[in-house]
């Protein structure tokens, strides 16, 4: 009887252990994974977001950034100054030539000259020079007007070579920084031997990429600025040529009568 009870107890204990094992297995399969995930999420340090401003990027670009920034400042200053000057020169008085025509027909040469000085535009200075040469042959008057026109165009285009040079040199400096940065990265890699990691190469790669971006960021706007100012000067030149033709036609009117 005792042995029968022992057998039954053994079977009950075995059954209890099996049920316990199955419960624990289900617990770990269903419930422990989220708990462990949560624990790991708490214990594992979360990566902080790294932010970098333009100044930090410029510093990582190295000394090549200095001439690029200097070129940008020069080109930007010249563009603003030339834009204001050319915009002022492009102003047009629709009544200017009519008043000049009336003054010349009336013989008020001094008044016509005063009007030219007051208008203070390139085409007005060209007409003023033509009025001052009224006692000369027509060819001499035209040549004197064209000479003044050439001088006025040269004044309007003052500083253009700097902008054009910036458009060409800035990308080249960026490319130079790219080459030197890659040389630096390979030099560090060669010296590190087998202990090469991304942190060791980051400074050279930063310089290579940042200088390229900086050179293009300065060169492309400089090229656009140069073309824009050139187009505005061409518009002023067209107005100067039209006013020259109107003035020469005005001088030829008495000869046609």
C-alpha positions as CSV (number, residue, x, y, z in Angstrom):
1,X,0.0,0.0,0.0
2,X,2.8,2.3,0.9
3,X,4.5,1.6,-2.4
4,X,1.2,2.3,-4.3
5,X,0.9,5.7,-2.5
6,X,4.5,6.5,-3.4
7,X,3.9,5.8,-7.0
8,X,0.9,8.0,-7.1
9,X,2.7,10.8,-5.3
10,X,5.6,10.5,-7.8
11,X,3.2,10.7,-10.7
12,X,1.5,13.7,-9.2
13,X,4.8,15.5,-8.6
14,X,5.9,14.7,-12.1
15,X,2.6,16.1,-13.5
16,X,3.0,19.2,-11.3
17,X,6.5,19.8,-12.6
18,X,5.4,19.4,-16.2
19,X,2.6,21.9,-15.7
20,X,5.0,24.3,-14.0
21,X,7.5,24.0,-16.8
22,X,4.8,24.6,-19.4
23,X,3.6,27.7,-17.5
24,X,7.1,29.1,-17.2
25,X,7.7,28.4,-20.9
26,X,4.6,30.2,-21.9
27,X,5.4,33.1,-19.6
28,X,8.9,33.6,-21.1
29,X,7.6,33.2,-24.6
30,X,4.7,35.6,-24.3
31,X,5.5,37.9,-21.4
32,X,9.2,38.0,-20.7
33,X,10.3,39.3,-24.1
34,X,8.5,42.7,-23.7
35,X,9.8,42.9,-20.2
36,X,13.3,42.2,-21.3
37,X,12.9,44.6,-24.2
38,X,11.7,47.3,-21.8
39,X,14.5,46.6,-19.4
40,X,17.0,46.8,-22.3
41,X,15.5,50.0,-23.5
42,X,15.9,51.5,-20.1
43,X,19.4,50.3,-19.5
44,X,20.6,51.0,-23.0
45,X,21.6,54.7,-23.4
46,X,19.6,56.4,-26.2
47,X,21.8,58.1,-28.8
48,X,21.6,61.9,-28.6
49,X,20.8,63.8,-31.8
50,X,23.9,65.7,-33.0
51,X,23.3,69.1,-34.6
52,X,25.9,71.0,-36.6
53,X,25.7,74.6,-37.7
54,X,27.4,76.3,-40.6
55,X,30.2,77.6,-38.5
56,X,31.1,74.1,-37.3
57,X,31.1,72.8,-40.9
58,X,33.3,75.7,-42.0
59,X,35.8,74.9,-39.3
60,X,35.9,71.3,-40.4
61,X,36.6,72.4,-43.9
62,X,40.1,73.7,-42.9
63,X,42.1,76.6,-44.1
64,X,40.8,76.3,-47.6
65,X,37.5,77.8,-46.4
66,X,39.2,81.1,-45.7
67,X,39.9,82.1,-49.3
68,X,36.5,80.8,-50.3
69,X,34.8,83.0,-47.7
70,X,36.9,86.0,-48.7
71,X,36.0,85.5,-52.4
72,X,32.3,85.3,-51.4
73,X,32.4,88.5,-49.4
74,X,34.2,90.4,-52.2
75,X,31.8,89.1,-54.9
76,X,28.7,89.8,-52.8
77,X,29.9,93.4,-52.1
78,X,30.6,94.1,-55.7
79,X,27.3,92.6,-56.9
80,X,25.3,94.8,-54.5
81,X,27.2,97.9,-55.4
82,X,27.1,97.3,-59.2
83,X,23.4,96.4,-59.0
84,X,22.6,99.8,-57.5
85,X,24.8,101.6,-60.0
86,X,23.5,99.8,-63.1
87,X,19.9,100.2,-61.9
88,X,20.4,103.9,-61.5
89,X,22.0,104.1,-65.0
90,X,19.1,102.2,-66.5
91,X,16.6,104.8,-65.4
92,X,15.0,106.5,-68.4
93,X,13.3,109.8,-68.9
94,X,10.8,109.5,-71.7
95,X,10.7,113.3,-72.2
96,X,14.5,113.7,-72.3
97,X,15.1,113.6,-76.1
98,X,12.0,115.7,-76.8
99,X,13.2,118.4,-74.5
100,X,16.7,118.2,-76.0
101,X,15.2,118.5,-79.5
102,X,13.2,121.6,-78.5
103,X,16.2,123.3,-76.9
104,X,18.5,122.7,-79.9
105,X,15.8,124.0,-82.3
106,X,15.4,127.0,-80.2
107,X,19.1,127.6,-79.9
108,X,19.2,127.0,-76.1
109,X,22.4,125.0,-76.2
110,X,23.4,125.9,-72.6
111,X,19.9,124.8,-71.4
112,X,20.3,121.5,-73.2
113,X,23.7,121.0,-71.5
114,X,22.2,121.7,-68.1
115,X,19.5,119.2,-68.8
116,X,22.1,116.6,-69.6
117,X,24.0,117.3,-66.4
118,X,20.8,117.2,-64.4
119,X,19.7,113.8,-65.8
120,X,23.0,112.2,-64.9
121,X,22.8,109.0,-66.8
122,X,25.2,107.4,-69.3
123,X,23.2,108.4,-72.4
124,X,22.8,111.9,-71.0
125,X,26.5,112.3,-70.8
126,X,26.9,111.0,-74.3
127,X,24.4,113.5,-75.6
128,X,26.1,116.3,-73.6
129,X,29.4,115.5,-75.3
130,X,27.6,115.6,-78.7
131,X,26.1,119.0,-77.9
132,X,29.6,120.3,-76.9
133,X,30.8,119.2,-80.4
134,X,28.0,120.8,-82.5
135,X,30.5,123.0,-84.3
136,X,32.4,120.0,-85.5
137,X,31.7,117.7,-88.5
138,X,29.1,115.0,-88.0
139,X,31.6,112.2,-88.0
140,X,33.6,113.9,-85.3
141,X,30.4,114.3,-83.2
142,X,29.6,110.6,-83.6
143,X,33.1,109.5,-82.7
144,X,33.2,111.7,-79.6
145,X,29.8,110.3,-78.5
146,X,31.0,106.7,-79.1
147,X,34.2,107.4,-77.0
148,X,32.1,108.6,-74.1
149,X,29.9,105.6,-74.5
150,X,32.9,103.2,-74.3
151,X,34.0,105.0,-71.1
152,X,30.5,104.7,-69.6
153,X,30.3,101.0,-70.3
154,X,33.7,100.5,-68.8
155,X,32.5,102.3,-65.6
156,X,29.4,100.1,-65.5
157,X,31.5,96.9,-65.8
158,X,33.9,97.9,-63.0
159,X,34.4,95.0,-60.7
160,X,33.0,92.4,-63.1
161,X,36.4,90.6,-63.4
162,X,36.3,89.9,-59.6
163,X,32.9,88.3,-59.9
164,X,33.9,86.2,-62.9
165,X,37.1,85.2,-61.1
166,X,35.1,84.1,-58.1
167,X,32.8,82.0,-60.3
168,X,35.9,80.2,-61.6
169,X,38.2,80.1,-58.6
170,X,35.8,79.1,-55.8
171,X,35.0,75.7,-57.3
172,X,38.7,75.1,-58.0
173,X,39.5,75.9,-54.4
174,X,36.8,73.5,-53.3
175,X,38.3,70.8,-55.5
176,X,41.7,71.6,-54.1
177,X,40.3,71.1,-50.6
178,X,38.8,67.8,-51.7
179,X,42.1,66.5,-52.9
180,X,44.0,67.6,-49.8
181,X,41.3,66.2,-47.5
182,X,41.5,62.8,-49.2
183,X,45.3,62.9,-49.0
184,X,44.9,63.6,-45.3
185,X,42.5,60.7,-44.8
186,X,44.7,58.2,-46.6
187,X,47.8,59.5,-44.6
188,X,46.0,59.0,-41.3
189,X,44.8,55.5,-42.5
190,X,48.4,54.5,-43.5
191,X,49.8,55.7,-40.1
192,X,47.1,53.9,-38.1
193,X,47.9,50.5,-39.6
194,X,45.4,47.9,-38.6
195,X,43.7,50.2,-36.0
196,X,41.7,52.1,-38.6
197,X,38.3,53.4,-37.7
198,X,35.8,55.9,-39.1
199,X,36.7,58.5,-36.4
200,X,40.3,58.6,-37.6
201,X,39.3,59.2,-41.2
202,X,36.4,61.7,-40.4
203,X,38.5,64.8,-40.3
204,X,40.0,64.3,-43.8
205,X,36.6,63.2,-45.3
206,X,34.9,66.2,-43.7
207,X,37.5,68.6,-45.3
208,X,37.0,66.9,-48.7
209,X,33.3,67.2,-48.7
210,X,32.8,70.5,-46.9
211,X,35.2,72.4,-49.2
212,X,33.5,71.0,-52.3
213,X,30.1,72.1,-51.1
214,X,31.5,75.5,-50.1
215,X,33.3,76.0,-53.5
216,X,30.2,75.2,-55.5
217,X,27.9,77.2,-53.1
218,X,30.0,80.3,-53.9
219,X,30.9,79.7,-57.5
220,X,27.4,79.0,-58.8
221,X,25.8,82.1,-57.4
222,X,28.8,84.2,-58.6
223,X,28.3,82.9,-62.1
224,X,24.6,83.7,-62.0
225,X,25.3,87.2,-60.6
226,X,27.9,87.9,-63.3
227,X,25.5,86.9,-66.1
228,X,22.7,88.9,-64.5
229,X,24.8,92.1,-64.3
230,X,26.0,91.5,-67.8
231,X,22.5,91.3,-69.1
232,X,21.6,94.6,-67.2
233,X,24.6,96.3,-68.8
234,X,23.6,95.1,-72.2
235,X,20.2,96.7,-71.6
236,X,21.8,100.0,-70.7
237,X,24.0,99.8,-73.8
238,X,20.9,99.4,-76.0
239,X,19.4,102.5,-74.5
240,X,22.6,104.4,-75.1
241,X,22.7,103.3,-78.8
242,X,19.0,104.4,-79.3
243,X,19.7,107.8,-77.8
244,X,22.7,108.2,-80.0
245,X,20.7,107.4,-83.0
246,X,18.0,109.9,-82.0
247,X,20.5,112.6,-81.4
248,X,22.2,112.1,-84.8
249,X,18.8,112.1,-86.5
250,X,18.1,115.3,-84.7
251,X,21.3,116.9,-86.0
252,X,20.5,115.7,-89.6
253,X,17.0,117.2,-89.6
254,X,18.1,120.7,-90.6
255,X,20.2,119.3,-93.5
256,X,17.1,117.6,-94.9
257,X,15.1,120.8,-95.1
